[in-house]
Amino acid sequence: MAIDSELLEILVCPKCKGELEYQEPEQKLICNSCKLAYRIEDDIPVMLIDEAEPIE
């Protein structure tokens, strides 16, 4: 089961309110502005800044 496309359209980064890039194979939402990755568990995005993973 994949994340709902309508949900992807309205989700923004909780830190900067910027656009998120969905990476389906890794099941993550990426904010290129903040350099953070938000994981997706059981088709539910975990949009907590404290739980985001820094990316390079």
PDB file of N, CA, C and O in Angstrom:
ATOM      1  N   MET A   1       0.849  -1.186   0.000  1.00  0.00           N
ATOM      2  CA  MET A   1       0.000   0.000   0.000  1.00  0.00           C
ATOM      3  C   MET A   1       0.893   1.248   0.000  1.00  0.00           C
ATOM      4  O   MET A   1       1.873   1.313   0.743  1.00  0.00           O
ATOM      5  N   ALA A   2       0.561   2.205  -0.809  1.00  0.00           N
ATOM      6  CA  ALA A   2       1.367   3.422  -0.926  1.00  0.00           C
ATOM      7  C   ALA A   2       0.664   4.591  -0.245  1.00  0.00           C
ATOM      8  O   ALA A   2      -0.542   4.564   0.000  1.00  0.00           O
ATOM      9  N   ILE A   3       1.445   5.599   0.048  1.00  0.00           N
ATOM     10  CA  ILE A   3       0.897   6.794   0.667  1.00  0.00           C
ATOM     11  C   ILE A   3      -0.048   7.495  -0.321  1.00  0.00           C
ATOM     12  O   ILE A   3       0.218   7.523  -1.523  1.00  0.00           O
ATOM     13  N   ASP A   4      -1.123   8.044   0.177  1.00  0.00           N
ATOM     14  CA  ASP A   4      -2.153   8.674  -0.638  1.00  0.00           C
ATOM     15  C   ASP A   4      -1.603   9.907  -1.358  1.00  0.00           C
ATOM     16  O   ASP A   4      -0.975  10.762  -0.732  1.00  0.00           O
ATOM     17  N   SER A   5      -1.835  10.001  -2.660  1.00  0.00           N
ATOM     18  CA  SER A   5      -1.320  11.128  -3.450  1.00  0.00           C
ATOM     19  C   SER A   5      -1.938  12.454  -3.023  1.00  0.00           C
ATOM     20  O   SER A   5      -1.276  13.490  -3.096  1.00  0.00           O
ATOM     21  N   GLU A   6      -3.188  12.442  -2.580  1.00  0.00           N
ATOM     22  CA  GLU A   6      -3.823  13.681  -2.102  1.00  0.00           C
ATOM     23  C   GLU A   6      -3.146  14.178  -0.831  1.00  0.00           C
ATOM     24  O   GLU A   6      -3.003  15.385  -0.633  1.00  0.00           O
ATOM     25  N   LEU A   7      -2.735  13.264   0.021  1.00  0.00           N
ATOM     26  CA  LEU A   7      -2.022  13.627   1.238  1.00  0.00           C
ATOM     27  C   LEU A   7      -0.661  14.235   0.888  1.00  0.00           C
ATOM     28  O   LEU A   7      -0.247  15.226   1.490  1.00  0.00           O
ATOM     29  N   LEU A   8       0.022  13.647  -0.074  1.00  0.00           N
ATOM     30  CA  LEU A   8       1.325  14.166  -0.493  1.00  0.00           C
ATOM     31  C   LEU A   8       1.235  15.598  -1.006  1.00  0.00           C
ATOM     32  O   LEU A   8       2.162  16.385  -0.816  1.00  0.00           O
ATOM     33  N   GLU A   9       0.133  15.938  -1.651  1.00  0.00           N
ATOM     34  CA  GLU A   9      -0.037  17.275  -2.198  1.00  0.00           C
ATOM     35  C   GLU A   9      -0.155  18.351  -1.120  1.00  0.00           C
ATOM     36  O   GLU A   9       0.237  19.495  -1.351  1.00  0.00           O
ATOM     37  N   ILE A  10      -0.682  18.007   0.044  1.00  0.00           N
ATOM     38  CA  ILE A  10      -0.904  19.027   1.076  1.00  0.00           C
ATOM     39  C   ILE A  10       0.162  19.036   2.168  1.00  0.00           C
ATOM     40  O   ILE A  10       0.244  19.988   2.943  1.00  0.00           O
ATOM     41  N   LEU A  11       0.980  17.984   2.237  1.00  0.00           N
ATOM     42  CA  LEU A  11       2.023  17.937   3.268  1.00  0.00           C
ATOM     43  C   LEU A  11       3.150  18.917   2.967  1.00  0.00           C
ATOM     44  O   LEU A  11       3.587  19.049   1.823  1.00  0.00           O
ATOM     45  N   VAL A  12       3.610  19.597   4.002  1.00  0.00           N
ATOM     46  CA  VAL A  12       4.779  20.472   3.905  1.00  0.00           C
ATOM     47  C   VAL A  12       5.700  20.167   5.074  1.00  0.00           C
ATOM     48  O   VAL A  12       5.302  19.520   6.043  1.00  0.00           O
ATOM     49  N   CYS A  13       6.918  20.633   4.973  1.00  0.00           N
ATOM     50  CA  CYS A  13       7.882  20.455   6.053  1.00  0.00           C
ATOM     51  C   CYS A  13       7.386  21.204   7.291  1.00  0.00           C
ATOM     52  O   CYS A  13       7.058  22.387   7.199  1.00  0.00           O
ATOM     53  N   PRO A  14       7.326  20.544   8.437  1.00  0.00           N
ATOM     54  CA  PRO A  14       6.849  21.221   9.642  1.00  0.00           C
ATOM     55  C   PRO A  14       7.816  22.286  10.159  1.00  0.00           C
ATOM     56  O   PRO A  14       7.424  23.145  10.949  1.00  0.00           O
ATOM     57  N   LYS A  15       9.069  22.238   9.723  1.00  0.00           N
ATOM     58  CA  LYS A  15      10.057  23.206  10.196  1.00  0.00           C
ATOM     59  C   LYS A  15      10.033  24.493   9.365  1.00  0.00           C
ATOM     60  O   LYS A  15       9.963  25.589   9.922  1.00  0.00           O
ATOM     61  N   CYS A  16      10.091  24.364   8.033  1.00  0.00           N
ATOM     62  CA  CYS A  16      10.182  25.557   7.177  1.00  0.00           C
ATOM     63  C   CYS A  16       8.943  25.790   6.322  1.00  0.00           C
ATOM     64  O   CYS A  16       8.846  26.808   5.637  1.00  0.00           O
ATOM     65  N   LYS A  17       7.999  24.859   6.356  1.00  0.00           N
ATOM     66  CA  LYS A  17       6.776  24.905   5.539  1.00  0.00           C
ATOM     67  C   LYS A  17       7.068  24.774   4.049  1.00  0.00           C
ATOM     68  O   LYS A  17       6.255  25.163   3.210  1.00  0.00           O
ATOM     69  N   GLY A  18       8.240  24.220   3.727  1.00  0.00           N
ATOM     70  CA  GLY A  18       8.642  24.024   2.342  1.00  0.00           C
ATOM     71  C   GLY A  18       8.104  22.733   1.748  1.00  0.00           C
ATOM     72  O   GLY A  18       7.498  21.911   2.436  1.00  0.00           O
ATOM     73  N   GLU A  19       8.339  22.580   0.469  1.00  0.00           N
ATOM     74  CA  GLU A  19       7.873  21.421  -0.278  1.00  0.00           C
ATOM     75  C   GLU A  19       8.663  20.175   0.113  1.00  0.00           C
ATOM     76  O   GLU A  19       9.852  20.249   0.424  1.00  0.00           O
ATOM     77  N   LEU A  20       7.987  19.035   0.091  1.00  0.00           N
ATOM     78  CA  LEU A  20       8.608  17.755   0.411  1.00  0.00           C
ATOM     79  C   LEU A  20       8.682  16.890  -0.834  1.00  0.00           C
ATOM     80  O   LEU A  20       7.785  16.912  -1.677  1.00  0.00           O
ATOM     81  N   GLU A  21       9.752  16.135  -0.938  1.00  0.00           N
ATOM     82  CA  GLU A  21       9.953  15.203  -2.048  1.00  0.00           C
ATOM     83  C   GLU A  21       9.742  13.785  -1.520  1.00  0.00           C
ATOM     84  O   GLU A  21      10.388  13.372  -0.557  1.00  0.00           O
ATOM     85  N   TYR A  22       8.840  13.052  -2.152  1.00  0.00           N
ATOM     86  CA  TYR A  22       8.545  11.682  -1.734  1.00  0.00           C
ATOM     87  C   TYR A  22       9.540  10.725  -2.380  1.00  0.00           C
ATOM     88  O   TYR A  22       9.668  10.685  -3.604  1.00  0.00           O
ATOM     89  N   GLN A  23      10.239   9.961  -1.557  1.00  0.00           N
ATOM     90  CA  GLN A  23      11.139   8.912  -2.040  1.00  0.00           C
ATOM     91  C   GLN A  23      10.521   7.579  -1.672  1.00  0.00           C
ATOM     92  O   GLN A  23      10.663   7.092  -0.550  1.00  0.00           O
ATOM     93  N   GLU A  24       9.837   7.006  -2.638  1.00  0.00           N
ATOM     94  CA  GLU A  24       9.064   5.787  -2.405  1.00  0.00           C
ATOM     95  C   GLU A  24       9.893   4.589  -1.962  1.00  0.00           C
ATOM     96  O   GLU A  24       9.502   3.917  -1.007  1.00  0.00           O
ATOM     97  N   PRO A  25      11.028   4.283  -2.614  1.00  0.00           N
ATOM     98  CA  PRO A  25      11.772   3.078  -2.185  1.00  0.00           C
ATOM     99  C   PRO A  25      12.232   3.144  -0.730  1.00  0.00           C
ATOM    100  O   PRO A  25      12.228   2.133  -0.027  1.00  0.00           O
ATOM    101  N   GLU A  26      12.627   4.336  -0.282  1.00  0.00           N
ATOM    102  CA  GLU A  26      13.102   4.493   1.101  1.00  0.00           C
ATOM    103  C   GLU A  26      11.968   4.776   2.074  1.00  0.00           C
ATOM    104  O   GLU A  26      12.171   4.741   3.288  1.00  0.00           O
ATOM    105  N   GLN A  27      10.764   5.059   1.548  1.00  0.00           N
ATOM    106  CA  GLN A  27       9.610   5.429   2.372  1.00  0.00           C
ATOM    107  C   GLN A  27       9.956   6.629   3.257  1.00  0.00           C
ATOM    108  O   GLN A  27       9.842   6.573   4.482  1.00  0.00           O
ATOM    109  N   LYS A  28      10.385   7.726   2.596  1.00  0.00           N
ATOM    110  CA  LYS A  28      10.742   8.952   3.299  1.00  0.00           C
ATOM    111  C   LYS A  28      10.235  10.151   2.534  1.00  0.00           C
ATOM    112  O   LYS A  28      10.066  10.109   1.316  1.00  0.00           O
ATOM    113  N   LEU A  29       9.993  11.229   3.275  1.00  0.00           N
ATOM    114  CA  LEU A  29       9.698  12.534   2.700  1.00  0.00           C
ATOM    115  C   LEU A  29      10.898  13.419   2.985  1.00  0.00           C
ATOM    116  O   LEU A  29      11.331  13.538   4.131  1.00  0.00           O
ATOM    117  N   ILE A  30      11.432  14.036   1.945  1.00  0.00           N
ATOM    118  CA  ILE A  30      12.666  14.808   2.049  1.00  0.00           C
ATOM    119  C   ILE A  30      12.379  16.295   1.906  1.00  0.00           C
ATOM    120  O   ILE A  30      11.685  16.718   0.981  1.00  0.00           O
ATOM    121  N   CYS A  31      12.920  17.086   2.832  1.00  0.00           N
ATOM    122  CA  CYS A  31      12.908  18.539   2.706  1.00  0.00           C
ATOM    123  C   CYS A  31      14.324  18.954   2.317  1.00  0.00           C
ATOM    124  O   CYS A  31      15.250  18.862   3.123  1.00  0.00           O
ATOM    125  N   ASN A  32      14.484  19.413   1.073  1.00  0.00           N
ATOM    126  CA  ASN A  32      15.806  19.801   0.593  1.00  0.00           C
ATOM    127  C   ASN A  32      16.261  21.127   1.191  1.00  0.00           C
ATOM    128  O   ASN A  32      17.461  21.396   1.232  1.00  0.00           O
ATOM    129  N   SER A  33      15.332  21.962   1.655  1.00  0.00           N
ATOM    130  CA  SER A  33      15.700  23.235   2.284  1.00  0.00           C
ATOM    131  C   SER A  33      16.321  23.019   3.661  1.00  0.00           C
ATOM    132  O   SER A  33      17.371  23.580   3.972  1.00  0.00           O
ATOM    133  N   CYS A  34      15.675  22.214   4.468  1.00  0.00           N
ATOM    134  CA  CYS A  34      16.138  21.949   5.836  1.00  0.00           C
ATOM    135  C   CYS A  34      17.131  20.791   5.907  1.00  0.00           C
ATOM    136  O   CYS A  34      17.789  20.588   6.927  1.00  0.00           O
ATOM    137  N   LYS A  35      17.232  20.039   4.817  1.00  0.00           N
ATOM    138  CA  LYS A  35      18.083  18.839   4.784  1.00  0.00           C
ATOM    139  C   LYS A  35      17.650  17.826   5.849  1.00  0.00           C
ATOM    140  O   LYS A  35      18.462  17.297   6.608  1.00  0.00           O
ATOM    141  N   LEU A  36      16.321  17.577   5.871  1.00  0.00           N
ATOM    142  CA  LEU A  36      15.761  16.608   6.802  1.00  0.00           C
ATOM    143  C   LEU A  36      14.946  15.562   6.047  1.00  0.00           C
ATOM    144  O   LEU A  36      14.343  15.857   5.016  1.00  0.00           O
ATOM    145  N   ALA A  37      14.936  14.343   6.570  1.00  0.00           N
ATOM    146  CA  ALA A  37      14.145  13.251   6.011  1.00  0.00           C
ATOM    147  C   ALA A  37      13.151  12.789   7.074  1.00  0.00           C
ATOM    148  O   ALA A  37      13.526  12.473   8.203  1.00  0.00           O
ATOM    149  N   TYR A  38      11.883  12.759   6.691  1.00  0.00           N
ATOM    150  CA  TYR A  38      10.813  12.292   7.583  1.00  0.00           C
ATOM    151  C   TYR A  38      10.404  10.905   7.132  1.00  0.00           C
ATOM    152  O   TYR A  38      10.052  10.710   5.968  1.00  0.00           O
ATOM    153  N   ARG A  39      10.445   9.942   8.032  1.00  0.00           N
ATOM    154  CA  ARG A  39      10.136   8.560   7.663  1.00  0.00           C
ATOM    155  C   ARG A  39       8.618   8.359   7.555  1.00  0.00           C
ATOM    156  O   ARG A  39       7.824   9.134   8.087  1.00  0.00           O
ATOM    157  N   ILE A  40       8.257   7.304   6.857  1.00  0.00           N
ATOM    158  CA  ILE A  40       6.860   6.915   6.701  1.00  0.00           C
ATOM    159  C   ILE A  40       6.735   5.516   7.269  1.00  0.00           C
ATOM    160  O   ILE A  40       7.417   4.593   6.824  1.00  0.00           O
ATOM    161  N   GLU A  41       5.862   5.361   8.251  1.00  0.00           N
ATOM    162  CA  GLU A  41       5.633   4.055   8.890  1.00  0.00           C
ATOM    163  C   GLU A  41       4.193   3.629   8.664  1.00  0.00           C
ATOM    164  O   GLU A  41       3.265   4.365   9.001  1.00  0.00           O
ATOM    165  N   ASP A  42       4.003   2.455   8.099  1.00  0.00           N
ATOM    166  CA  ASP A  42       2.669   1.929   7.823  1.00  0.00           C
ATOM    167  C   ASP A  42       1.820   2.936   7.059  1.00  0.00           C
ATOM    168  O   ASP A  42       0.647   3.141   7.373  1.00  0.00           O
ATOM    169  N   ASP A  43       2.430   3.566   6.045  1.00  0.00           N
ATOM    170  CA  ASP A  43       1.776   4.553   5.174  1.00  0.00           C
ATOM    171  C   ASP A  43       1.367   5.831   5.897  1.00  0.00           C
ATOM    172  O   ASP A  43       0.515   6.573   5.407  1.00  0.00           O
ATOM    173  N   ILE A  44       1.964   6.096   7.056  1.00  0.00           N
ATOM    174  CA  ILE A  44       1.678   7.317   7.818  1.00  0.00           C
ATOM    175  C   ILE A  44       2.977   8.090   7.992  1.00  0.00           C
ATOM    176  O   ILE A  44       3.919   7.585   8.602  1.00  0.00           O
ATOM    177  N   PRO A  45       3.041   9.325   7.456  1.00  0.00           N
ATOM    178  CA  PRO A  45       4.245  10.133   7.629  1.00  0.00           C
ATOM    179  C   PRO A  45       4.433  10.547   9.082  1.00  0.00           C
ATOM    180  O   PRO A  45       3.485  10.985   9.734  1.00  0.00           O
ATOM    181  N   VAL A  46       5.645  10.411   9.587  1.00  0.00           N
ATOM    182  CA  VAL A  46       5.996  10.844  10.936  1.00  0.00           C
ATOM    183  C   VAL A  46       6.591  12.245  10.787  1.00  0.00           C
ATOM    184  O   VAL A  46       7.775  12.398  10.487  1.00  0.00           O
ATOM    185  N   MET A  47       5.759  13.262  11.000  1.00  0.00           N
ATOM    186  CA  MET A  47       6.135  14.642  10.708  1.00  0.00           C
ATOM    187  C   MET A  47       6.583  15.389  11.965  1.00  0.00           C
ATOM    188  O   MET A  47       6.189  16.534  12.184  1.00  0.00           O
ATOM    189  N   LEU A  48       7.399  14.742  12.781  1.00  0.00           N
ATOM    190  CA  LEU A  48       7.929  15.357  13.991  1.00  0.00           C
ATOM    191  C   LEU A  48       9.367  15.798  13.732  1.00  0.00           C
ATOM    192  O   LEU A  48      10.212  14.989  13.347  1.00  0.00           O
ATOM    193  N   ILE A  49       9.637  17.070  13.941  1.00  0.00           N
ATOM    194  CA  ILE A  49      10.969  17.612  13.679  1.00  0.00           C
ATOM    195  C   ILE A  49      12.024  16.867  14.488  1.00  0.00           C
ATOM    196  O   ILE A  49      13.106  16.575  13.980  1.00  0.00           O
ATOM    197  N   ASP A  50      11.717  16.563  15.731  1.00  0.00           N
ATOM    198  CA  ASP A  50      12.671  15.861  16.611  1.00  0.00           C
ATOM    199  C   ASP A  50      13.005  14.458  16.123  1.00  0.00           C
ATOM    200  O   ASP A  50      14.058  13.924  16.471  1.00  0.00           O
ATOM    201  N   GLU A  51      12.141  13.858  15.334  1.00  0.00           N
ATOM    202  CA  GLU A  51      12.376  12.495  14.845  1.00  0.00           C
ATOM    203  C   GLU A  51      12.870  12.463  13.408  1.00  0.00           C
ATOM    204  O   GLU A  51      13.097  11.385  12.860  1.00  0.00           O
ATOM    205  N   ALA A  52      13.039  13.617  12.792  1.00  0.00           N
ATOM    206  CA  ALA A  52      13.539  13.674  11.410  1.00  0.00           C
ATOM    207  C   ALA A  52      15.024  13.329  11.387  1.00  0.00           C
ATOM    208  O   ALA A  52      15.750  13.589  12.347  1.00  0.00           O
ATOM    209  N   GLU A  53      15.460  12.746  10.289  1.00  0.00           N
ATOM    210  CA  GLU A  53      16.864  12.373  10.113  1.00  0.00           C
ATOM    211  C   GLU A  53      17.569  13.433   9.272  1.00  0.00           C
ATOM    212  O   GLU A  53      17.075  13.795   8.205  1.00  0.00           O
ATOM    213  N   PRO A  54      18.713  13.937   9.730  1.00  0.00           N
ATOM    214  CA  PRO A  54      19.465  14.879   8.896  1.00  0.00           C
ATOM    215  C   PRO A  54      20.032  14.163   7.664  1.00  0.00           C
ATOM    216  O   PRO A  54      20.451  13.008   7.743  1.00  0.00           O
ATOM    217  N   ILE A  55      20.040  14.856   6.543  1.00  0.00           N
ATOM    218  CA  ILE A  55      20.625  14.306   5.327  1.00  0.00           C
ATOM    219  C   ILE A  55      21.690  15.279   4.821  1.00  0.00           C
ATOM    220  O   ILE A  55      21.723  16.448   5.205  1.00  0.00           O
ATOM    221  N   GLU A  56      22.545  14.772   3.963  1.00  0.00           N
ATOM    222  CA  GLU A  56      23.608  15.612   3.404  1.00  0.00           C
ATOM    223  C   GLU A  56      23.212  16.178   2.072  1.00  0.00           C
ATOM    224  O   GLU A  56      23.988  16.910   1.457  1.00  0.00           O
TER     225      GLU A  56
END
